[in-house]
Amino acid sequence: MNQSLYIITGPTAVGKSTFAIRLANKINGIIINADSMQVYSNLEILTARPSKKDQSKIKHELYGYVDGSERYNVAKWCNDILKIININKKNNTPLIIVGGTGLYIDTLLNGLIDLPAIPETYKKQSGDLLKDIGLDNLKKIIIEFDEEALNNISINDTTRVRRIWEVFKSTGITFSEWKKKQNKKFIKNFSYNLLLFTPPRELIYNNVNMRFTKMIKDGAIEEVKKLISLNIDTTFPIMRAHGVPEISNYLNNLLSLDECIDKGQQVTRNYVKRQLTWWRASSLRIHQEFNQFPNEIDENLIKM
């Protein structure tokens, strides 16, 4: 595969999208989204999706094309991006994948456990169970049949804990056993250049705080109000996007506006910390790591 493939990643709020545009202009490339929340059409402001103006200058793919009422996931994203790669393969169009969802990038490059589809009924049951007994008690239930699966996930990762329960209940085989099976590969025999941006954490936190305040001023509250009016199940991914629960609580008079902003900033800073931890533990080959913000980097330094 002669097609050039660049992956720009790192924590949220560092300026990856802007750098991707600079690089795309330089190499005449196409930008592809690898942010699990920027796929949704219902959230433009709160997910910091590239502006319509930016998208009109450079071709962008997989942004704002999924309705929030769909339970989108990494497997669907990998299949969608594979189509784009294949479409542009004939002309060797340079592709720039940009986003901070490490799971998406890892799965695209290393493959996915070839699990059967989990019926919606089990997903609802796991969500109800989590609400009824809490995360710690759900983990205690899982320990009885698949303690191994809990060893390599974050303490508060409700999504993966539910997934472990759902897989066993729907298939009768533990998640750990499924992991031992051969991964389903999406793309093979290609080269890529992975660029990781990891500026100092406190500087990222400052960006997070300023950006969330700006989102509120730019209409994030109205955006969430419209989302709530769709009556989407709160267990769906879009309803857990950073800022959605906090703004929802503000709209329900459970938080003041200042409390809403503080909590929205806090959950996003926590996410930054998890992203940095994830990349430190990642087995992916990082070709270039920059301990600076992308806007401080000359795109001419990128290995072509």
Backbone torsions as a table, in degrees:
resi	resn	phi	psi	omega
1	MET	NA	113.6	-178.2
2	ASN	-87.7	-7.1	-177.4
3	GLN	-64.2	132.4	177.8
4	SER	-78.0	131.0	-179.5
5	LEU	-130.1	119.2	178.7
6	TYR	-115.5	139.5	178.1
7	ILE	-122.1	117.5	-179.8
8	ILE	-108.4	117.5	-175.2
9	THR	-142.9	177.7	-176.4
10	GLY	141.7	-177.8	-177.3
11	PRO	-63.2	163.2	176.0
12	THR	-66.4	154.3	172.7
13	ALA	68.7	27.2	176.1
14	VAL	-104.1	-13.6	178.2
15	GLY	102.4	31.4	-179.0
16	LYS	-64.9	-41.3	-176.2
17	SER	-64.1	-40.6	179.5
18	THR	-65.7	-40.0	177.9
19	PHE	-65.7	-37.9	179.1
20	ALA	-59.9	-37.9	178.4
21	ILE	-65.8	-42.0	177.6
22	ARG	-60.3	-45.0	-179.3
23	LEU	-67.2	-40.8	179.6
24	ALA	-61.9	-39.4	176.8
25	ASN	-62.7	-37.3	-177.1
26	LYS	-70.5	-39.9	-173.1
27	ILE	-109.9	5.0	-179.5
28	ASN	59.3	50.3	-175.0
29	GLY	-105.2	175.8	176.4
30	ILE	-111.2	139.7	-179.4
31	ILE	-99.8	132.1	-179.3
32	ILE	-122.6	132.3	-177.0
33	ASN	-74.1	135.1	172.4
34	ALA	-129.7	40.4	175.5
35	ASP	-115.6	122.2	-171.6
36	SER	-65.5	-18.9	179.7
37	MET	-99.8	-23.7	-179.8
38	GLN	-74.1	-6.0	175.7
39	VAL	-72.1	-22.4	-170.8
40	TYR	-83.8	133.2	-179.0
41	SER	-71.0	-23.9	-173.2
42	ASN	-79.4	-16.2	-178.0
43	LEU	-125.2	101.7	178.0
44	GLU	-102.6	-48.3	-177.0
45	ILE	-70.8	-51.0	-171.0
46	LEU	-70.0	-20.5	177.9
47	THR	-99.5	1.8	179.9
48	ALA	56.5	42.2	177.6
49	ARG	-64.0	143.1	176.7
50	PRO	-51.4	141.5	-176.1
51	SER	-66.1	159.9	176.6
52	LYS	-60.1	-34.5	178.6
53	LYS	-63.3	-45.9	178.9
54	ASP	-64.5	-39.5	-178.8
55	GLN	-70.3	-21.6	178.1
56	SER	-79.7	-22.2	-179.0
57	LYS	-83.3	-40.9	-178.5
58	ILE	-126.6	139.5	179.0
59	LYS	-65.7	125.1	177.4
60	HIS	-116.3	140.2	179.6
61	GLU	-124.1	149.2	175.3
62	LEU	65.9	33.0	174.1
63	TYR	-111.8	128.7	172.8
64	GLY	56.2	38.8	-175.8
65	TYR	-116.1	2.9	-179.6
66	VAL	-118.4	133.0	176.7
67	ASP	-76.0	142.8	-177.3
68	GLY	-62.5	-17.7	178.7
69	SER	-77.1	-4.3	176.2
70	GLU	-95.9	137.5	177.1
71	ARG	-86.8	81.6	-177.1
72	TYR	-74.2	153.7	-178.4
73	ASN	-151.3	178.3	-174.5
74	VAL	-64.3	-35.8	-179.9
75	ALA	-64.1	-42.9	178.8
76	LYS	-64.2	-40.0	179.8
77	TRP	-63.9	-43.8	179.9
78	CYS	-61.4	-41.4	177.7
79	ASN	-66.1	-37.4	179.5
80	ASP	-68.0	-42.2	-178.5
81	ILE	-72.0	-31.0	177.3
82	LEU	-60.8	-38.8	178.0
83	LYS	-61.6	-41.7	-179.0
84	ILE	-67.5	-41.5	177.9
85	ILE	-59.4	-45.1	-177.5
86	ASN	-68.8	-37.2	178.9
87	ILE	-62.4	-39.2	-175.7
88	ASN	-92.6	-1.3	-177.0
89	LYS	-64.7	-39.9	-175.1
90	LYS	-59.8	-38.8	-178.1
91	ASN	-95.2	3.5	-178.1
92	ASN	54.1	37.4	179.4
93	THR	-65.8	127.4	178.1
94	PRO	-63.6	135.2	-179.1
95	LEU	-117.0	136.4	-179.3
96	ILE	-121.6	108.3	178.7
97	ILE	-91.3	125.5	-175.2
98	VAL	-134.0	131.8	177.8
99	GLY	162.6	163.9	-175.9
100	GLY	-104.2	5.9	-179.6
101	THR	-84.1	93.7	-175.5
102	GLY	-58.2	-35.6	-179.9
103	LEU	-60.1	-39.8	179.7
104	TYR	-62.4	-47.2	-177.5
105	ILE	-66.5	-45.2	179.5
106	ASP	-60.5	-43.2	-178.2
107	THR	-67.3	-40.2	178.5
108	LEU	-59.9	-40.4	-174.9
109	LEU	-85.9	-35.0	-173.7
110	ASN	-107.7	-13.4	179.6
111	GLY	100.8	177.2	-173.6
112	LEU	-133.6	143.1	173.4
113	ILE	-58.2	127.0	-174.1
114	ASP	-81.4	70.5	-178.9
115	LEU	-82.7	147.4	170.8
116	PRO	-69.6	157.6	178.8
117	ALA	-61.6	137.4	178.7
118	ILE	-87.9	121.4	178.9
119	PRO	-58.1	145.4	-177.7
120	GLU	-57.8	-31.8	-178.2
121	THR	-61.2	-36.5	178.8
122	TYR	-72.9	-33.0	177.1
123	LYS	-65.6	-39.4	177.7
124	LYS	-67.4	-41.2	179.8
125	GLN	-61.9	-41.5	-180.0
126	SER	-66.8	-37.8	177.2
127	GLY	-64.6	-42.9	178.6
128	ASP	-65.1	-40.0	-179.6
129	LEU	-64.0	-41.5	178.6
130	LEU	-61.1	-42.4	179.2
131	LYS	-65.8	-39.3	-174.2
132	ASP	-73.8	-43.1	-171.7
133	ILE	-114.3	-12.0	179.2
134	GLY	86.3	164.6	-174.1
135	LEU	-65.2	-44.9	-176.9
136	ASP	-61.5	-41.8	-179.8
137	ASN	-71.4	-32.2	176.0
138	LEU	-65.5	-38.7	176.8
139	LYS	-63.0	-38.8	179.6
140	LYS	-61.5	-38.2	177.4
141	ILE	-65.1	-43.0	-178.4
142	ILE	-65.7	-36.4	180.0
143	ILE	-55.9	-31.1	-178.3
144	GLU	-66.6	-26.5	-178.3
145	PHE	-123.8	-16.3	-177.6
146	ASP	-158.3	61.4	-179.3
147	GLU	-61.6	-33.7	-178.0
148	GLU	-57.4	-36.5	-176.0
149	ALA	-67.2	-21.7	-178.1
150	LEU	-85.1	-9.7	-172.1
151	ASN	-69.3	-30.3	-172.1
152	ASN	-112.5	26.6	178.5
153	ILE	-123.8	158.8	179.3
154	SER	-62.7	148.6	-176.4
155	ILE	-55.4	-39.9	-174.3
156	ASN	-108.1	23.6	-178.2
157	ASP	-82.2	84.7	-176.7
158	THR	-64.7	-33.2	-178.4
159	THR	-61.8	-47.5	-177.6
160	ARG	-73.6	-34.3	176.7
161	VAL	-62.4	-45.9	177.7
162	ARG	-61.5	-40.0	-178.9
163	ARG	-60.5	-42.0	179.3
164	ILE	-60.5	-43.5	179.0
165	TRP	-65.4	-45.4	-177.3
166	GLU	-62.0	-43.3	-178.0
167	VAL	-60.9	-46.4	-178.5
168	PHE	-67.2	-43.5	-176.6
169	LYS	-68.2	-32.5	-176.3
170	SER	-89.6	-25.7	-176.4
171	THR	-112.8	-20.0	-176.6
172	GLY	78.2	4.1	178.2
173	ILE	-119.8	135.6	-177.0
174	THR	-68.0	155.7	177.5
175	PHE	-60.1	-38.0	179.4
176	SER	-61.2	-39.6	178.4
177	GLU	-68.1	-40.6	177.3
178	TRP	-60.4	-38.0	-177.9
179	LYS	-63.6	-25.3	-178.3
180	LYS	-78.1	-13.3	178.3
181	LYS	-76.7	162.4	-179.4
182	GLN	-66.5	135.1	-179.7
183	ASN	-68.6	147.9	171.1
184	LYS	-80.3	120.8	-178.3
185	LYS	-92.2	140.4	179.4
186	PHE	-98.8	-45.4	178.1
187	ILE	-134.7	143.9	-176.5
188	LYS	-133.6	159.0	171.6
189	ASN	53.5	53.7	176.1
190	PHE	-140.9	159.9	178.1
191	SER	-109.9	152.9	179.6
192	TYR	-146.8	162.8	177.7
193	ASN	-123.5	109.8	-176.4
194	LEU	-98.4	119.9	-179.7
195	LEU	-108.7	121.1	-178.6
196	LEU	-112.4	126.4	178.8
197	PHE	-107.3	119.2	-179.1
198	THR	-132.6	73.0	176.9
199	PRO	-65.0	168.6	177.6
200	PRO	-54.5	136.9	-172.9
201	ARG	-58.2	-43.4	-176.6
202	GLU	-63.1	-33.0	177.9
203	LEU	-71.0	-36.8	175.6
204	ILE	-64.3	-43.5	179.3
205	TYR	-57.1	-40.3	179.4
206	ASN	-63.4	-41.2	176.3
207	ASN	-62.5	-42.1	179.4
208	VAL	-58.6	-47.7	-178.2
209	ASN	-61.1	-46.0	-179.4
210	MET	-66.8	-40.4	-176.9
211	ARG	-67.4	-40.4	-179.4
212	PHE	-65.1	-40.4	176.9
213	THR	-61.2	-41.3	178.6
214	LYS	-65.2	-38.5	178.4
215	MET	-60.0	-41.8	178.0
216	ILE	-60.7	-45.0	-179.8
217	LYS	-66.1	-30.8	-176.3
218	ASP	-84.6	-2.0	175.0
219	GLY	114.1	19.2	-178.6
220	ALA	-63.2	-32.6	-178.8
221	ILE	-65.7	-44.7	178.5
222	GLU	-65.0	-36.3	179.3
223	GLU	-62.5	-43.4	179.3
224	VAL	-70.4	-34.7	177.7
225	LYS	-60.1	-43.5	177.9
226	LYS	-65.0	-38.5	179.0
227	LEU	-63.3	-44.7	180.0
228	ILE	-61.3	-35.8	-177.9
229	SER	-64.7	-15.9	179.5
230	LEU	-81.4	-8.9	178.0
231	ASN	55.6	42.7	176.7
232	ILE	-76.1	139.0	179.0
233	ASP	-55.2	133.7	-175.9
234	THR	-67.1	-11.7	177.2
235	THR	-83.4	-8.8	180.0
236	PHE	-72.3	147.8	-174.6
237	PRO	-53.5	-41.4	-175.7
238	ILE	-61.4	-29.5	-178.1
239	MET	-76.8	-7.8	177.7
240	ARG	-107.2	6.0	178.2
241	ALA	-58.9	143.4	-177.2
242	HIS	-55.4	124.6	179.8
243	GLY	101.6	-26.6	-178.6
244	VAL	-65.5	-51.1	178.7
245	PRO	-61.5	-37.8	-177.1
246	GLU	-68.8	-44.8	178.1
247	ILE	-68.0	-35.4	176.4
248	SER	-60.1	-43.0	178.8
249	ASN	-65.9	-34.4	175.4
250	TYR	-65.2	-44.5	-179.5
251	LEU	-65.7	-26.2	177.9
252	ASN	-93.2	12.3	177.1
253	ASN	62.8	27.1	176.6
254	LEU	-93.8	-16.1	177.4
255	LEU	-137.0	148.0	170.0
256	SER	-76.4	168.9	-179.6
257	LEU	-63.1	-41.6	179.2
258	ASP	-63.0	-40.6	178.2
259	GLU	-65.9	-38.5	177.8
260	CYS	-60.4	-47.1	-180.0
261	ILE	-64.1	-45.3	-179.8
262	ASP	-59.0	-44.9	-177.8
263	LYS	-70.7	-38.4	177.2
264	GLY	-61.8	-41.9	176.9
265	GLN	-65.2	-40.7	-177.2
266	GLN	-64.9	-46.3	-178.5
267	VAL	-65.3	-31.5	178.7
268	THR	-73.3	-39.0	176.2
269	ARG	-63.6	-39.1	177.2
270	ASN	-61.5	-37.5	178.6
271	TYR	-65.4	-41.2	177.0
272	VAL	-57.0	-44.4	179.6
273	LYS	-60.9	-42.8	179.3
274	ARG	-66.4	-38.6	178.5
275	GLN	-61.8	-45.1	179.8
276	LEU	-63.4	-41.1	178.1
277	THR	-63.3	-42.1	-179.2
278	TRP	-60.4	-45.3	-177.3
279	TRP	-70.4	-31.1	176.7
280	ARG	-65.4	-32.0	-178.3
281	ALA	-92.6	-6.6	-173.9
282	SER	-67.7	144.3	176.6
283	SER	-93.2	-0.6	179.5
284	LEU	-66.4	145.7	177.5
285	ARG	-77.7	119.6	177.7
286	ILE	-98.2	117.6	-175.5
287	HIS	-79.5	-39.3	177.7
288	GLN	-142.9	127.0	175.6
289	GLU	-117.6	132.2	-179.3
290	PHE	-118.2	122.8	177.8
291	ASN	-88.6	41.1	-179.7
292	GLN	-139.4	169.5	173.6
293	PHE	-76.4	148.6	-179.6
294	PRO	-55.7	-32.6	-178.7
295	ASN	-71.8	-7.7	177.5
296	GLU	-96.7	0.3	-175.9
297	ILE	-107.7	133.6	174.3
298	ASP	-80.2	124.6	-178.0
299	GLU	-61.6	-15.1	176.8
300	ASN	-70.1	-14.5	178.3
301	LEU	-79.5	-13.1	-178.0
302	ILE	-72.0	132.2	177.7
303	LYS	-72.1	125.3	-177.6
304	MET	-99.8	NA	NA
